[in-house]
Amino acid sequence: MSIVPLDVERCDITSLLEMLEEIPDPRRSRGKIYSLSFLLAVILVATLTGAKCPRELHRRAADLPQPLLARLGAPLDHFRGSWRTPSEKTIRLLLKKIDVDALDAAFGGWLYAQAARGQVALAIDGKVLRGAWSGEDTQVRLLSAMLQGQGVVIAQVRVPDDTNEITVVEELVGKLPKIPGTPAVTLDAVHAQHATAELLVKAGLDYILTIKGNQPTLQRKIFELVLPLLQEAPNHEIEERGHGRIKNWMTWTTKADEIDFPHAATAGVIRRDEFDLTGTRISREHALILTSVSPKNATAEYLHTHIRGHWGIENEIHYTRDTAWREDANPTYTGNTNHSLASFRNLAIGVIRLNGTRKIKETLEHVAADRYRALPLLATVCNRSTR
């Protein structure tokens, strides 16, 4: 049973509600009972309890305590003397018809505004919603941009069924919030394209690309350039122990003057060795890196940090959505529902992370046990002792 926190009125969620009000309402004006901002806020709170589909969203919304519903902007049922909650049909139709581009833009811009300032690095990567099919042989795919180090998605677009991730990078970059300076963007090997490098630099971004066999000539040139470096001491080295393994990363960098690729300035190689606790090597991998960042700034430590940060998008966003909300097992496929559910999960992860918590699933269980615990997560002004 939820208990009203003594300082619940000090949790200011005005900023969130104002952001939600800016999203276009796909419903007809006639017959509307609920404001769009209320419906979206209720869906977010239900998502923060771990609800995975429209049916569960409705059930969790119906269980929200009356004072919390009022705080989110619920309309009053004068006949019953209580604050109303939306039906499953209302939630289902809204998720199906909502403008997902506007949803992602609003969510991403608001999360970025709440995020810590300083030097920003982004990771761009795609995810297939394995349970969501848009056709007989086509699964829904999304491309996202995440703030490295914070695990917060600030932009997302859907990849059209008849194309691939490469073709929508420009659209994704165009949806990024205004970021001062020249942020670095990490991308995996599929995006090692001349056109992609040009559009990123033109947009005021620096690229950091992993180079693999899909670009054999470029891969060979970089390998030939960095091969002599492997005979020398690394420019940066770090070792970590955990889960019965010892992991060692060594990084070398050099100028990329000889590489025929747009704006290429620095090349590097990261060697990752994994050992068991007896010191026996289990695996060795090499990652070839190419970046537009100057050698002065693209130090070995810089490349190591950003590449490790890029690999984090899988664990911090994709894996989290799968484990916390069982996204890959969700067969929802109607209209924009699968995309909009992913957007709300990104927002839920973002507000949790921005409150200094990394344990997403435990936080969802914590909120599910007492729905009022969602308020401090959504607030921009709140007594920190309640968090």
Secondary structure, DSSP 8 states (H G I E B T S, - for coil): -----TTGGG-B-HHHHHHHHTS---S-STT--S-HHHHHHHHHHHHTTT--SHHHHHHHHHTS-HHHHHHHT--EETTTTEE----HHHHHHHHHHS-HHHHHHHHHHHHHHHS--SS-EEEEEEEEEEEEESSSS-EEEEEEEEETTTTEEEEEEEE-TTS-GGGGHHHHHHTS---SS--EEEE-GGG--HHHHHHHHHTT-EEEEEE-TTSHHHHHHHHHHHGGGGGS--SEEEEEEETTEEEEEEEEEEE-TT--STT--EEEEEEEEEE-TTS-EEEEEEEEEEESS-TTT--HHHHHHHHHHHHHHIIIIIHHHHHHH-GGG----STTHHHHHHHHHHHHHHHHHHTT---HHHHHHHHHH-GGGHHHHH-SB--GGG-
